[in-house]
Amino acid sequence: MTLDEVREALRREAGDSVYAWAKSNRISLGYVYDFMSGAKLPGNKILSALGMEKRIEYEYKEPIGE
């Protein structure tokens, strides 16, 4: 999932009121807006409120051994 997809999930979940979503999840409204604008990455509070977790994956750029 990309960061844009996480932002879209937050927009869907928050609906018409990002303020109410942030307040009900005890997350700073400024932090939520910073994430939505791309200024910050989503932290554990935002991800947890969306039912998500951060996972890191590593991949080869090109196949090895060919």
DATA-V851848 format. One record per residue. N is the residue number from 1. RES is the residue in one letter. PHI is phi in whole degrees, 0 to 359 (NA if undefined). OMEGA is omega in whole degrees, -180 to 180 (999 if undefined). D_CENTER is the distance of its C-alpha to the mean C-alpha in Angstrom with 2 decimals. Layout:
N	RES	PHI	OMEGA	D_CENTER
N	RES	PHI	OMEGA	D_CENTER
This chain:
1	M	NA	180	9.56
2	T	272	176	8.63
3	L	299	178	5.91
4	D	298	178	7.87
5	E	291	176	7.73
6	V	293	178	4.14
7	R	299	180	5.36
8	E	296	177	8.47
9	A	298	178	7.79
10	L	295	179	7.05
11	R	299	179	10.13
12	R	297	-178	12.06
13	E	293	-178	11.67
14	A	288	-180	12.50
15	G	62	-176	15.32
16	D	280	-174	17.80
17	S	225	174	16.82
18	V	296	178	13.65
19	Y	302	-179	16.15
20	A	296	179	17.14
21	W	297	-180	13.71
22	A	299	-179	12.99
23	K	296	-177	16.58
24	S	292	179	16.68
25	N	258	178	13.84
26	R	55	179	15.49
27	I	239	179	12.75
28	S	303	179	14.16
29	L	300	178	14.03
30	G	299	179	14.32
31	Y	294	178	11.26
32	V	298	179	9.20
33	Y	295	177	11.24
34	D	299	177	10.90
35	F	294	-177	7.17
36	M	296	180	8.13
37	S	274	-180	11.14
38	G	93	-179	9.89
39	A	283	-179	11.81
40	K	224	174	9.44
41	L	275	179	6.82
42	P	286	177	4.34
43	G	270	-178	7.35
44	N	300	-179	8.92
45	K	296	179	9.50
46	I	295	-179	6.26
47	L	299	180	5.65
48	S	298	179	9.37
49	A	297	178	9.66
50	L	269	-178	7.95
51	G	74	-177	10.26
52	M	239	172	8.23
53	E	217	-180	9.11
54	K	274	174	8.92
55	R	229	-180	11.98
56	I	248	178	13.88
57	E	236	176	16.46
58	Y	238	180	19.50
59	E	223	173	21.69
60	Y	285	176	25.00
61	K	290	-179	25.24
62	E	226	177	28.58
63	P	300	179	30.46
64	I	267	175	32.56
65	G	86	178	36.29
66	E	253	999	37.05
